[in-house]
Amino acid sequence: MEVRLLTFCLLWWLGGQGLAIAAPRFTAALDRTTISVGETATLSLTFHGGSPDQPPSVQAPAGLAINYSGQSSHFTIINGQTSSSLTHTYQVTPTRPGDYVIPAIQAVAGGVTLSSQPIRLRATKASSSPVGPGGTLNAAFAKLILPKTNVYVGEVLPVEIQLYAQNPQNLNLPQLKADGFTLGTMSNQPAQSQIQIGNAIYVVFTFRVAATPAKIGELTLGPAECGLNLRYRRARDLRDPFADFLGGGIEVRPVTVYAPAQTLQVQPLPTENRPENFGGAVGSFEVAVSASPTNAVVGDPITLKVQIAGQGALDSLALPPLSDWREFTVYPPTSKVAPTDPLGLSGVKSFEQVVIPQNAEIKELPAFSFSFFDPEKKTYRTVRHAPIAVSIRPSTVVQPQPTVLAGTGTREQPPAARDVVHIKPHFGTVSGFRPLLVQQPWFLGLQALPLAGWLAALLWRLRREKLAKDPRLRRRLRVHQIVRNGLHELRGLAAANRTEEFFATVFRLLQEQLGERLGLPATAITEAVLDEQLRERNISEALLSDLHTLFWACNEARYAPSKTAQELESLVPKVESVLHDLRELKEGTAS
């Protein structure tokens, strides 16, 4: 007891030291940036390394109601490193549609005044999507949310697909119809939150993707199709009083919901005041230019570095042609993108371009300019960088000088080069040499490694895509793994004479295997399903009899769990045989 007390005190002291050393940090974030009027978003103020004495005051702009809902704390010790955080949460509810900005929030933590960035929230009109036929609430519905519907061609839009569901599971990635748009990559890890509509609690999954219109005119984005399973509680089966206990009272149904399509008006970029060097960039950007070295010799390479930072389609950005660089040899640039948000809507694109000066008269690198169209200000903008001063020295090539003989005014001319070299009459010593690399087996085998790695990666990707498109195959593989592990577990339970756990495991394996073959949830499998579903498939009477025997044994074990280890071990081969025969059963869908 003394050792435990000493250890706890030591850990507490180390935690206090770690907290004292760490500088306080403060972040503010909304779980959703677009909601409907009447819904609620959660504002989280998280403090690391220190916390305020009282909840920070949050100024609510007109049209928003912000109410404090509580706090939570988190403390961890990993490898001797301590970390803690305190989170204050607020409920943000809009009372009318509009775009809102929650001002910067200030708080004093650990004697330091901390401040957050302003947070934007968009509130849309209240939707009637939750209400189904007869005025009842739908168990699941979806929304397709756009920041605006009047855009320019090439303008990047952050699109949100919000899926509302009660008791969801096995959520699939939404499929968005986007004719005339270029879509970015949609993350398969959506943001998740909970809201209450009426008396129903919905889990909200928010998927985000970037969409860029590729042509002008009236375009339609959507609909978005979302597939998932919903869990329902069905009426109690009086024939099986243990159905609720074993999960039989829960029914899982696959559903598909659709987010209605949105219509956008896509305008062409204006031709008036279009800069000559405009290359199609749409967004808002800043440019930084540098070069090294700035002290070079004619013919030496100089690396020009250009960083374009801002918001827009970073992947499609290109450097304007260097038309004023006639005194340089210009090579094609290389580029890389460093996004600062998950959608890649903002970040930095870096270019590196090699230029070679051709004469020593060059005193500076020409000015650099980059033009783009700003859709918010609806005008073209050009950012310029001043010329960069450089020092270029002439190339030094050493020329042989004639020799002047002492006492004479004549110059000794070097001997004339001979056009024909004297033929060597003997080979001399011939050194041995090794076989060429291409003739050595180990070298050839080494060349095959990248191809083998590529093939392995391709097969892995194809298998992953196949599993993503085939939920039945995913379930079959998962059930196969469950059965294999369960059979191994059965042998251990039989040897330990743990009767109740043995038959509970047998019942679970039969549910999983039958559910996978019949296309039903595992929890929906009872002994009554055997006659209702299996007899229609013309299975053998022996298999059906063995199944009834195993189900009867499982039910009997609930009331009289008295079996010897030998009796349990004798049942294992029978369970294996039944599960093997069920795997051979033709796969189907529940009627």
Secondary structure as GFF3:
##gff-version 3
##sequence-region A 1 591
A	DSSP	alpha_helix	2	21	.	.	.	ID=ss1
A	DSSP	beta_strand	25	30	.	.	.	ID=ss2
A	DSSP	beta_strand	34	36	.	.	.	ID=ss3
A	DSSP	beta_strand	41	48	.	.	.	ID=ss4
A	DSSP	beta_strand	64	78	.	.	.	ID=ss5
A	DSSP	beta_strand	81	94	.	.	.	ID=ss6
A	DSSP	beta_strand	98	102	.	.	.	ID=ss7
A	DSSP	beta_strand	106	109	.	.	.	ID=ss8
A	DSSP	beta_strand	112	115	.	.	.	ID=ss9
A	DSSP	beta_strand	119	124	.	.	.	ID=ss10
A	DSSP	three_ten_helix	133	135	.	.	.	ID=ss11
A	DSSP	beta_strand	140	145	.	.	.	ID=ss12
A	DSSP	beta_strand	150	152	.	.	.	ID=ss13
A	DSSP	beta_strand	157	165	.	.	.	ID=ss14
A	DSSP	beta_strand	168	169	.	.	.	ID=ss15
A	DSSP	beta_strand	175	176	.	.	.	ID=ss16
A	DSSP	beta_strand	181	183	.	.	.	ID=ss17
A	DSSP	beta_strand	191	197	.	.	.	ID=ss18
A	DSSP	beta_strand	200	213	.	.	.	ID=ss19
A	DSSP	beta_strand	217	221	.	.	.	ID=ss20
A	DSSP	beta_strand	224	233	.	.	.	ID=ss21
A	DSSP	beta_strand	250	259	.	.	.	ID=ss22
A	DSSP	beta_strand	262	267	.	.	.	ID=ss23
A	DSSP	beta_strand	283	292	.	.	.	ID=ss24
A	DSSP	beta_strand	295	297	.	.	.	ID=ss25
A	DSSP	beta_strand	302	312	.	.	.	ID=ss26
A	DSSP	three_ten_helix	314	316	.	.	.	ID=ss27
A	DSSP	beta_strand	328	330	.	.	.	ID=ss28
A	DSSP	beta_strand	334	339	.	.	.	ID=ss29
A	DSSP	beta_strand	346	357	.	.	.	ID=ss30
A	DSSP	beta_strand	364	365	.	.	.	ID=ss31
A	DSSP	beta_strand	368	374	.	.	.	ID=ss32
A	DSSP	beta_strand	379	385	.	.	.	ID=ss33
A	DSSP	beta_strand	388	389	.	.	.	ID=ss34
A	DSSP	beta_strand	391	393	.	.	.	ID=ss35
A	DSSP	beta_strand	403	404	.	.	.	ID=ss36
A	DSSP	beta_strand	411	412	.	.	.	ID=ss37
A	DSSP	three_ten_helix	437	439	.	.	.	ID=ss38
A	DSSP	alpha_helix	441	469	.	.	.	ID=ss39
A	DSSP	alpha_helix	471	495	.	.	.	ID=ss40
A	DSSP	alpha_helix	499	518	.	.	.	ID=ss41
A	DSSP	three_ten_helix	522	524	.	.	.	ID=ss42
A	DSSP	alpha_helix	527	529	.	.	.	ID=ss43
A	DSSP	pi_helix	530	534	.	.	.	ID=ss44
A	DSSP	three_ten_helix	535	537	.	.	.	ID=ss45
A	DSSP	alpha_helix	541	559	.	.	.	ID=ss46
A	DSSP	alpha_helix	565	583	.	.	.	ID=ss47
###
